[in-house]
Amino acid sequence: MIERKRRITVTVDPELVEAGDRAVASGLADSLSAWVSAALVDRALLDQQLAQLGESIAEFEAEFGEITPEEILQQRRADRQDAVVVRGERISVPTRSGMPKTKPAAKTRSA
């Protein structure tokens, strides 16, 4: 048996309705209802993925102990250090703390 769609009434910010209308006008969605349905599907999937991530973290912490803010900070630093620069070169720039911060260099255009 084919499940029928349900008609509902919701209150939506005007900016979101306008974004949906633009999507329909540009051909990205067949209708405002289709655009809203697609957004709800995306949100349901995101909620499911976040729940699964939470479960995975809980399992990890149950086995290895709680992940501390310091461990997260250390990992962020390591990730930043190991990151591959896709555009430009790495340069060091001073920060408020006085510690240098590495970031991609600005590209220059040749005439």
C-alpha positions as CSV (number, residue, x, y, z in Angstrom):
1,M,0.0,0.0,0.0
2,I,1.3,3.4,-0.9
3,E,1.6,5.8,2.0
4,R,-0.1,9.1,1.3
5,K,1.4,12.4,2.2
6,R,-0.1,14.4,5.0
7,R,-1.1,18.0,4.8
8,I,0.0,20.1,7.7
9,T,0.1,23.7,8.8
10,V,3.3,25.2,10.0
11,T,4.6,28.7,10.8
12,V,7.7,29.6,8.9
13,D,10.0,32.7,8.8
14,P,9.3,34.8,5.7
15,E,12.9,34.6,4.7
16,L,12.7,30.8,4.5
17,V,9.5,31.0,2.4
18,E,11.3,33.4,0.1
19,A,14.3,31.0,-0.2
20,G,11.9,28.2,-1.1
21,D,10.1,30.3,-3.6
22,R,13.5,31.2,-5.2
23,A,14.4,27.5,-5.4
24,V,11.1,26.8,-7.2
25,A,11.5,29.7,-9.5
26,S,15.0,28.6,-10.4
27,G,14.0,25.0,-11.0
28,L,15.8,23.5,-8.0
29,A,12.4,22.3,-6.6
30,D,9.1,21.3,-8.1
31,S,7.1,23.2,-5.5
32,L,7.5,24.8,-2.1
33,S,6.1,21.7,-0.5
34,A,8.7,19.6,-2.2
35,W,11.4,22.0,-1.1
36,V,10.2,21.8,2.5
37,S,9.9,18.0,2.4
38,A,13.5,17.8,1.1
39,A,14.6,20.0,4.0
40,L,12.8,17.8,6.5
41,V,14.5,14.7,5.0
42,D,17.9,16.4,5.3
43,R,17.1,17.3,9.0
44,A,15.9,13.8,9.9
45,L,19.1,12.3,8.4
46,L,21.3,14.8,10.2
47,D,19.5,14.0,13.5
48,Q,20.0,10.3,12.9
49,Q,23.7,10.8,12.1
50,L,24.2,12.9,15.2
51,A,22.5,10.3,17.4
52,Q,24.8,7.6,15.9
53,L,27.8,9.8,16.5
54,G,26.7,10.4,20.1
55,E,26.4,6.6,20.6
56,S,29.8,6.0,19.1
57,I,31.4,8.6,21.4
58,A,29.6,7.1,24.4
59,E,30.9,3.6,23.5
60,F,34.4,5.0,23.1
61,E,34.3,6.9,26.4
62,A,32.9,3.8,28.2
63,E,36.0,1.8,27.0
64,F,38.7,4.4,27.1
65,G,37.5,7.2,29.5
66,E,36.0,10.6,28.9
67,I,37.4,12.7,26.2
68,T,38.6,15.9,27.9
69,P,38.6,19.5,26.5
70,E,42.4,19.4,26.6
71,E,42.5,16.3,24.5
72,I,40.2,17.9,21.9
73,L,42.4,21.0,21.9
74,Q,45.5,18.9,21.4
75,Q,43.9,17.0,18.5
76,R,42.8,20.2,16.9
77,R,46.4,21.5,17.0
78,A,47.7,18.2,15.6
79,D,45.1,18.3,12.8
80,R,46.0,21.9,11.9
81,Q,49.7,21.0,11.9
82,D,49.1,18.0,9.6
83,A,46.6,19.8,7.3
84,V,47.6,20.0,3.6
85,V,47.4,23.4,2.1
86,V,45.5,23.2,-1.1
87,R,46.0,26.8,-2.2
88,G,49.0,29.0,-1.6
89,E,51.8,28.5,0.9
90,R,51.8,28.4,4.7
91,I,52.9,31.6,6.4
92,S,53.2,32.6,10.1
93,V,51.1,35.5,11.4
94,P,51.2,36.9,14.9
95,T,48.1,36.5,17.1
96,R,46.9,38.5,20.1
97,S,48.7,36.0,22.4
98,G,51.9,36.6,20.6
99,M,52.1,33.0,19.4
100,P,52.5,32.6,15.7
101,K,49.6,31.2,13.8
102,T,50.2,29.3,10.5
103,K,47.8,30.0,7.6
104,P,47.8,29.8,3.8
105,A,49.6,32.6,2.1
106,A,47.6,34.9,-0.2
107,K,47.9,34.2,-3.8
108,T,49.2,36.9,-6.1
109,R,48.2,37.4,-9.6
110,S,50.7,37.9,-12.3
111,A,50.0,40.5,-14.9
